């Protein structure tokens, strides 16, 4: 009879540990832009990295909305076998100057649709590559609100804005950070870290920061789990010691 409370304590400890791990998991599975940083005024190529978060459904469509408050004159998709890319454009309220020419429209959305037999299955991810430019010089980031559609009809809306000093939202929109360019390339734009071999410090720093953040989260989760299990073991030891003294 004395073993019943002990079993309950152990069960509670294991349940708590499993809950912590389960709650921490989704934080590592956001849709992201990689690399996460590029130089203002330049051109760059980025990947929209899309993990499949569902255990029972597969991703079959991705819609990436481009910001029209900071329009991009040149947007090109890299062909991806098994996926069809459709590019939509919109008229700009105010034309922008690119290499001395007026640009009156810009890409507003890119939609990738899986061909028959193609999907991002549970436990998998896919990268959708795009070249962008020239990147604006009047903002330090670009936000790409994204919709991820599954074959069961569910839609993950990666549209929430991340704000400095506040907890990360559940479904943050992918963000490309823009850094100050050191010098121009002679054509009114600056080469981005992803486009040149000698200017990758910003992108590398962004990648290191992201890696450090993920590592910190992982260590934090592990610490909590170890603490829960350690507390349970301590309680079990005290109960056994108490029970032995009573006998």
Secondary structure as UniProt FT lines:
FT   HELIX           3..25
FT   HELIX           26..28
FT   STRAND          32..34
FT   STRAND          37..39
FT   TURN            40..41
FT   STRAND          44..51
FT   STRAND          59..65
FT   TURN            69..70
FT   STRAND          74..77
FT   TURN            81..82
FT   STRAND          83..98
FT   TURN            99..100
FT   STRAND          101..114
FT   TURN            116..117
FT   TURN            122..123
FT   STRAND          125..133
FT   STRAND          141..144
FT   STRAND          146..150
FT   TURN            151..152
FT   STRAND          155..158
FT   TURN            164..165
FT   TURN            170..171
FT   STRAND          174..179
FT   TURN            193..195
FT   HELIX           201..246
//
